[in-house]
Amino acid sequence: MSDLNLDDLADELADFAPGKKKQTTYTAREERIIAGFEDIVRFYAEHGRAPQHGEDRDIFERLYAVRLDRLRAQEDCRALLSDMDRHGLLTEPDVSSFVEADPDLDELASELADLGGEGDITQLRHVRSVEEKRAAEEIARRDKCNDFEKFKPLFEQVKQELASGARVTRPFELKAEIRPGAFFIVGGLITYVAEMDDIFTNAQGRTDARLRVIFDNGTESGMLMRSLQRQLHDDNAGRRITDPAPGPLFADRPENGEAETGTIYVLRSQSDHPFVAEHREVVHKIGVTGGSVETRISGAEKSSTYLLAGVDVVATYKVYGVNCQKLESLLHKVFAAAQLNLMIPDRFGHMVKPREWFLVPLHIIQEAVERVQDRTIIEYRYDASSASMVKR
C-alpha cells in the first residue's frame, strides 16, 4: 500500500480536530443514495456534462441517467443531496420523463448482468470505500485544460500507434516509470505526464514531485507523482503505454530481405530459494538466443543456469542482423552492477554461481533494449542505487 502524503494525512486527521462538529449519521438508505449520487458527480467531472439517455450511450451512462432522473423526482433525495450538488444536477428540468427516455432499470440490469453485476440496482446499494472516494475526489479536482488543442494531436497519435501495434500497454510497476512524456491508462482515460517539477522528499521520507497531468477527455490535474502512482496501482485496468516500437531491428518481420538472427528473452525464476522468492519481481535472467526460446529453457529445473527451477518468459524481442553473442555480452555489461550474487548447489552438490541473472526491474530492461536500437546504449549504464539508467 502506498504511503499517505501530507494532504491525505490532513484529511484523515480533520475528523479529530478540536471543536469539530460530530459527523452526521446517515441511515443505510441515505448512504446508498449518497453513494449513487457520487457516481453521477464523478461522471460529470470526467465528461463535463450530466449523464444522458440513449441506446448509443455507454451502458453505465444510461444507468446514471435513469438514477439521476429518479433522484430528481424525489423531494427527500433532493433535500439530502442539496449540499453535495455543486453542479446543479438535481435542479435541471424535465424530471418526469425518465420512464420514456430510456429503458427501465430492470432492462438495464439485464444488460449489466454480463458485466458481473448482481442485485437490485434501483436501490443504489454500492457504498464506496475510503480509497474509492479519494479517487473520486481526485477526479472532481481536475480542471479544464485550456490549451488542450496543443496536446490533442499527441493523444490522437498514441491511439493510432496503439491500433497499429507501434505502442503496446504493459502493467505499471514502479513510480520510476512516471516521467515527463510518459503515457498511461488510468480510469479508462489515456493520461499524459506533460510536466514534472523538482523532486522533493515528503514528511515520510519518500521522494515525490508535482506533476501536470493531461487526460484525453480535455481535463488536467496538478497531482503529485505518488497520487498518480497510487491510482495506477489501485486501478486493476491501469497500464503504462510503451514508447513507439523500435525500428527494423525490433520489427515484427525483417526488412530488405534481412535474415532473422534471434531473440532477446527475459525470464523470471520459479525457484523457492528465499532470496529469489522475496525479490522475484526484479530478479531477471537476460539472454539472447538464435533459436527457439522454448527450446532454450526446456529442462530448466535440472540446470543450475536456471537456478534448478522452472522459469516464466516475461518478455521477448526479435532481433535482426546482429551478432547474438555480442549483443548478449553488451546487455550483461550494461547491467553488471546488478548481477545477482548467489551461490547454489548444483545437482551433484557442488556450489555454483549462476550468471545472466540480474536484480533489475522489467521496465528498465525494456529501456535498455530500446537504447540498443537507437545505438545510445553505449552511453549508459545501470545505476543500482537509483534503479535507473544513467549516462556514463
C-alpha positions in Angstrom: 0.0 0.0 0.0 1.3 3.4 -0.9 2.2 5.9 1.9 -0.1 8.8 2.6 1.1 12.2 1.7 0.5 15.3 3.9 -2.8 16.2 2.2 -4.0 12.7 2.8 -3.0 12.8 6.4 -4.6 16.2 6.9 -7.9 14.8 5.6 -7.6 11.8 7.9 -6.9 13.9 10.9 -9.5 16.5 10.2 -12.2 14.4 11.9 -10.3 14.7 15.2 -9.8 18.5 15.1 -10.8 20.2 18.4 -14.3 21.7 18.2 -15.3 19.8 15.1 -18.9 19.0 15.0 -19.9 15.4 15.1 -20.4 14.0 11.7 -23.9 13.5 10.5 -25.2 9.9 10.8 -27.0 8.6 7.8 -29.4 5.7 7.5 -28.4 2.7 5.3 -30.8 4.0 2.6 -29.3 7.5 2.7 -25.8 6.1 2.4 -26.9 4.2 -0.7 -28.4 7.4 -2.2 -25.3 9.4 -1.5 -23.0 6.8 -2.9 -25.2 6.6 -6.1 -25.1 10.4 -6.5 -21.3 10.4 -6.1 -21.1 8.2 -9.1 -23.1 10.7 -11.1 -20.9 13.6 -9.9 -17.8 11.6 -10.9 -19.3 11.1 -14.3 -19.9 14.9 -14.6 -16.3 15.6 -13.6 -15.0 13.3 -16.3 -17.2 14.4 -19.1 -18.3 17.9 -18.3 -22.0 17.1 -18.6 -24.8 15.2 -16.9 -25.3 11.5 -18.0 -27.7 11.2 -20.9 -30.2 8.6 -22.1 -30.0 6.9 -25.5 -29.1 3.5 -26.9 -25.9 4.9 -28.4 -24.7 5.8 -24.9 -22.4 3.7 -22.7 -24.5 1.3 -20.5 -23.2 2.9 -17.3 -24.0 6.4 -18.6 -27.6 5.2 -19.3 -27.8 3.7 -15.8 -26.6 7.0 -14.2 -29.1 9.0 -16.3 -32.0 6.8 -15.0 -30.7 7.1 -11.5 -30.4 10.9 -11.7 -34.0 11.1 -13.0 -35.2 9.2 -10.0 -33.2 11.3 -7.6 -34.6 14.5 -9.2 -38.1 13.2 -8.9 -37.9 12.5 -5.1 -38.1 15.5 -2.8 -36.4 13.8 0.1 -33.5 12.8 -2.1 -33.0 16.4 -3.4 -33.0 17.6 0.2 -30.5 15.0 1.3 -28.1 15.8 -1.6 -28.5 19.5 -1.9 -25.2 20.4 -0.2 -23.4 18.0 -2.5 -25.0 19.2 -5.7 -22.4 21.9 -6.6 -23.0 21.3 -10.3 -26.8 21.8 -10.1 -27.5 18.4 -11.4 -30.7 17.9 -9.3 -32.3 21.2 -10.5 -32.2 20.5 -14.2 -35.7 20.5 -15.9 -37.7 17.6 -17.3 -37.5 15.5 -14.1 -40.5 13.3 -15.0 -39.6 12.0 -18.4 -37.1 9.3 -17.4 -39.5 6.4 -18.0 -39.9 7.2 -21.7 -36.4 8.5 -22.2 -34.6 5.2 -21.7 -35.3 1.5 -20.8 -36.2 1.0 -17.2 -33.7 -0.2 -14.6 -34.8 -3.8 -14.9 -33.8 -3.8 -18.6 -30.5 -2.1 -17.8 -29.9 -4.5 -15.0 -30.2 -7.4 -17.5 -27.7 -5.7 -19.8 -25.3 -5.3 -16.9 -25.5 -8.9 -15.9 -22.8 -9.8 -18.5 -20.5 -7.4 -16.7 -20.8 -9.3 -13.4 -23.3 -7.0 -11.6 -25.9 -8.5 -9.3 -28.7 -7.4 -7.1 -31.3 -4.7 -7.5 -29.5 -1.6 -8.8 -32.6 0.5 -8.2 -31.6 0.5 -4.5 -28.2 2.2 -5.2 -26.5 -0.3 -2.9 -22.9 0.3 -3.6 -21.2 2.3 -0.8 -17.6 3.0 -1.9 -14.6 2.6 0.3 -12.4 5.5 1.5 -9.9 4.8 -1.3 -12.6 4.9 -3.9 -13.9 8.2 -2.5 -10.4 9.6 -2.6 -10.1 8.6 -6.2 -13.5 10.3 -7.0 -12.3 13.4 -5.2 -9.1 13.4 -7.2 -11.2 13.3 -10.4 -13.5 16.0 -9.1 -10.5 18.3 -8.6 -9.5 18.1 -12.3 -9.7 21.3 -14.2 -10.5 22.0 -17.9 -7.3 22.0 -19.9 -7.3 25.4 -21.6 -4.6 24.6 -24.1 -5.8 21.0 -24.8 -5.6 21.7 -28.6 -1.8 21.6 -28.1 -2.0 18.1 -26.6 -4.8 16.7 -28.7 -2.6 15.6 -31.6 -0.4 13.7 -29.2 -3.4 11.6 -27.9 -4.6 11.0 -31.5 -1.1 9.8 -32.4 -0.9 7.5 -29.4 -4.3 6.0 -30.3 -3.1 5.3 -33.8 0.1 3.8 -32.6 -1.7 1.5 -30.2 -4.0 0.4 -33.0 -1.1 -0.3 -35.3 1.0 -2.0 -32.7 3.7 0.6 -32.7 2.9 1.1 -29.0 1.6 -1.5 -26.6 0.4 -1.4 -23.0 2.2 -3.0 -20.1 1.4 -3.4 -16.3 2.5 -0.5 -14.3 5.3 -1.5 -11.9 7.3 1.4 -10.3 6.9 5.2 -9.9 10.2 5.5 -11.8 8.1 4.9 -14.9 6.3 8.2 -14.2 8.3 10.8 -16.1 7.6 13.8 -18.5 6.4 12.5 -21.8 5.1 9.2 -20.4 1.6 7.9 -21.3 -0.6 5.8 -19.1 -4.2 4.5 -18.9 -5.9 5.5 -15.7 -9.7 5.2 -15.1 -10.2 4.3 -18.7 -8.5 7.6 -19.9 -5.3 8.0 -21.8 -3.1 10.0 -19.4 -0.1 12.1 -20.4 2.6 13.5 -18.0 3.2 16.9 -19.5 5.4 18.4 -16.8 7.2 17.4 -13.6 8.5 19.9 -11.0 11.7 19.3 -9.0 11.7 16.1 -6.9 11.4 16.6 -3.2 11.3 14.5 0.0 8.0 14.4 1.8 7.4 14.2 5.5 7.5 10.4 5.3 11.0 10.5 3.8 9.7 9.5 0.4 10.5 11.2 -2.9 7.7 13.0 -4.7 7.1 15.7 -7.3 4.3 17.8 -8.5 3.0 16.9 -12.0 1.0 18.4 -14.7 -1.1 15.5 -16.0 -3.3 15.8 -19.1 -6.3 13.5 -19.8 -7.7 12.7 -23.2 -11.1 14.0 -22.1 -9.8 17.5 -22.1 -9.1 17.9 -18.4 -5.9 18.2 -16.4 -4.6 17.8 -12.8 -1.7 19.1 -10.8 -1.5 15.9 -8.8 1.5 14.6 -7.0 3.6 11.8 -8.5 2.7 9.5 -5.6 -1.0 10.2 -6.2 -0.7 9.0 -9.8 1.3 6.0 -8.7 -1.5 5.1 -6.2 -4.2 5.4 -8.9 -2.2 3.2 -11.3 -1.8 0.5 -8.6 -5.4 0.7 -7.4 -6.9 0.6 -10.9 -7.0 -3.1 -12.0 -7.0 -1.8 -15.6 -4.3 0.8 -15.0 -1.5 0.4 -17.5 1.6 2.2 -18.9 1.8 2.8 -22.6 5.2 2.0 -24.0 7.2 4.3 -26.3 6.8 3.7 -30.0 8.3 0.3 -31.0 11.9 0.5 -32.2 12.6 0.3 -35.9 13.8 -2.5 -38.2 15.9 -4.2 -35.6 12.8 -5.0 -33.5 10.1 -5.1 -36.1 7.6 -7.9 -36.5 9.5 -9.1 -39.6 12.8 -8.4 -41.2 13.1 -5.6 -43.8 15.0 -5.6 -47.1 15.4 -9.4 -47.0 17.4 -9.3 -43.8 17.5 -12.7 -42.2 16.2 -13.2 -38.6 19.1 -13.5 -36.2 17.5 -14.3 -32.9 15.5 -13.2 -29.8 16.3 -11.3 -26.6 14.5 -13.0 -23.8 13.8 -12.1 -20.2 12.9 -14.8 -17.7 11.7 -14.9 -14.1 12.5 -17.9 -11.9 10.0 -20.1 -10.1 12.7 -21.0 -7.5 11.7 -21.3 -3.9 15.1 -20.0 -2.8 14.4 -17.4 0.0 16.2 -14.5 -1.7 14.7 -15.2 -5.1 11.2 -15.7 -3.7 11.4 -12.4 -1.8 12.7 -10.4 -4.9 11.0 -12.4 -7.6 9.5 -9.3 -9.4 13.0 -7.8 -10.0 15.2 -10.9 -10.4 15.5 -11.5 -14.2 17.7 -13.6 -16.5 18.6 -11.8 -19.6 19.8 -13.7 -22.6 19.9 -13.8 -26.4 19.3 -16.9 -28.5 19.5 -17.7 -32.2 17.0 -20.5 -31.8 13.7 -21.1 -30.0 13.3 -19.6 -26.5 11.1 -22.6 -25.6 13.9 -25.0 -26.6 16.4 -22.9 -24.8 14.6 -23.1 -21.4 13.5 -26.8 -21.7 14.7 -28.8 -18.7 15.3 -25.6 -16.7 14.5 -27.3 -13.4 17.5 -29.5 -13.9 20.1 -26.8 -14.8 21.9 -24.6 -12.3 21.9 -22.0 -15.1 18.2 -21.6 -14.4 18.5 -21.9 -10.6 17.3 -25.5 -10.7 13.8 -24.4 -11.2 11.2 -23.7 -13.8 11.1 -20.2 -15.4 8.5 -17.8 -16.8 9.1 -15.9 -20.0 8.1 -12.3 -19.2 9.4 -10.5 -22.4 10.9 -11.3 -25.8 12.3 -9.1 -28.6 13.0 -10.2 -32.1 16.4 -9.1 -33.4 17.7 -9.0 -37.0 21.1 -8.6 -38.5 23.1 -8.6 -35.2 25.6 -10.9 -33.5 23.6 -12.6 -30.7 26.7 -13.4 -28.6 28.0 -9.8 -28.8 24.5 -8.4 -28.1 24.1 -10.6 -25.0 27.6 -9.6 -23.8 26.7 -6.0 -24.2 23.5 -6.3 -22.2 25.3 -8.1 -19.4 27.9 -5.4 -19.3 25.2 -2.7 -19.0 23.7 -4.4 -16.0 26.9 -5.7 -14.5 26.4 -3.6 -11.3 23.2 -5.5 -10.6 24.4 -9.1 -11.3 22.9 -11.5 -8.8 25.5 -12.6 -6.3 24.0 -16.0 -5.3 25.7 -19.4 -4.8 23.5 -22.5 -5.1 24.4 -26.3 -5.1 24.1 -28.0 -8.4 22.6 -31.5 -8.9 25.8 -33.0 -7.7 26.1 -30.8 -4.6 28.8 -28.6 -6.0 28.4 -24.9 -5.2 28.0 -22.8 -8.4 27.2 -19.1 -9.1 24.7 -18.8 -11.9 25.3 -16.0 -14.4 23.0 -13.9 -16.5 20.7 -13.2 -13.5 20.2 -9.5 -12.5 18.3 -7.5 -10.0 16.7 -5.2 -12.5 13.0 -4.0 -12.9 11.4 -5.2 -16.1 10.8 -1.6 -17.5 14.5 -0.8 -17.2 15.3 -3.8 -19.3 12.8 -2.5 -21.8 14.5 0.8 -21.8 17.9 -0.9 -22.4 16.5 -2.8 -25.4 15.2 0.5 -26.9 18.6 2.1 -26.4 20.3 -0.8 -28.2 18.0 0.0 -31.1 18.8 3.7 -31.2 22.5 3.0 -30.7 22.7 5.1 -27.5 23.2 2.1 -25.2 27.0 2.5 -25.1 26.4 5.9 -23.4 24.6 4.4 -20.5 25.0 2.1 -17.5 22.6 0.8 -14.9 22.8 2.5 -11.5 21.6 0.0 -8.9 21.2 2.6 -6.2 18.6 4.6 -8.1 17.3 1.7 -10.2 17.7 3.7 -13.4 19.7 4.0 -16.5 22.3 6.8 -16.2 24.8 8.3 -18.6 28.3 7.1 -18.2 
